[in-house]
Amino acid sequence: MARDTIIQQIEDALKINKNRRAVCPFHGREDSRANFHLYPSGYGRCWSECGKKYSIHEIATELKIDSSSLKGLDVETLLQTTGLPAEIEQVFNLSTEKSGKNKINRVVIPYVDDEGNAVNRYRYNLVKSEGQLFGWDKGSNAILYNSNHWISDLEYGVIVEGETDVWSMFSAGITNVVGAPGASNLNISKNKHLFDNIADLYVWHEKDNASTDLLKLLRGYRKNIKVLFHDKYKDPNEIVQEEGLEYLSNWFNEFKKEAPTLEEYLDNDSERKYKKIHEKAEVKNLLSRNKDYFKTLEEDLPSFIAVDLNQALLCFIGCSSRGMETTVKVFYQSP
């Protein structure tokens, strides 16, 4: 059965709305809100109780739809699911090939090592529940992704974790970016020449153990590296999937102005302070892309600025009439 046919069956069973939202099929018996997002590729995510991604096979199984004809992963599905433009395939030389005795599709992701040799990493599936996620060419070791396009004397540079995060930042206009697959596998002595002359070097923190280990490793090399993090989303690609490329670009340009250094960020006492910086960047970003302020107040501000509409109103008034500092202050003085 064709993928499009299976996706149509899932859409019909879920009764998705115009925003591709529906009641979560996994926990929806206790929650009637439309908090499950079904992506065009057939993969989905619950943003409520489950808090996780689901493969097209998991969703189909829950809905008693046969998806056994769909196996493996191709470039088109990968980019559709991650919300990235089709141009990424050509820019990063991605391709789809058959592998194994059963000739299952896998995505080929080319890397370039220090000697300029091509090294391939393979993406087999989108989520762990489908099976193996990644593999490398035999005999190769983890290396930085996109380092062959890195400009070592540019004013800024960003270190993220995965390939999809590199593609997300690149597509949002943040092009001097490298990925450290496995995060803590970054070899500083081997790669410091890439970073030594970057004036503003940023690293993304995904708030898991591997990512935190990477931050500690980088602090030993250079304490003034600045940390990027988002209170709601784990990584750049998650932002792109839910908010879009323009949002990521605007958010980065605002947040980087006051992003904490590694030394400051790893001080646990600073958590409240940097939450304020994040909220300020969020409000600026939100108002810059919403000219209809009433709609902004009604729909967007309450979802991440305040716990109820009254606090959202205080934030809105402060932002539109008295400036950002007042907005943050009002929000944190609210009960």
Secondary structure, 3 states (H helix, E strand, C coil): CCHHHHHHHHHHHHCCCCCCEECCCCCHHHCCCCCEEECCCCCEEECCCCCCEECHHHHHHHCCCCCCCCCCCCHHHHHHHCCCCCCHHHHCCCEEEEECCCCEEEEEEEEECCCCCEEEEEECCCCHHHCCCEEECCCCCCCCECHHHCCCCCCEEEEECCHHHHHHHHHCCCCCEEECCCCCCCCHHHHHHHHCCCCEEEEECCCCHHHHHHHHHHHHHCCCCEEECCCCCCCHHHHHHHHCHHHHHHHHHHHHHHCCEHHHHCCHHHHHHHHHHHHHHHHHHHHHCCCCHHHHHHHHHHHHCCCCHHHHHHHHHHHHHHCHHHHHHHHHHCC
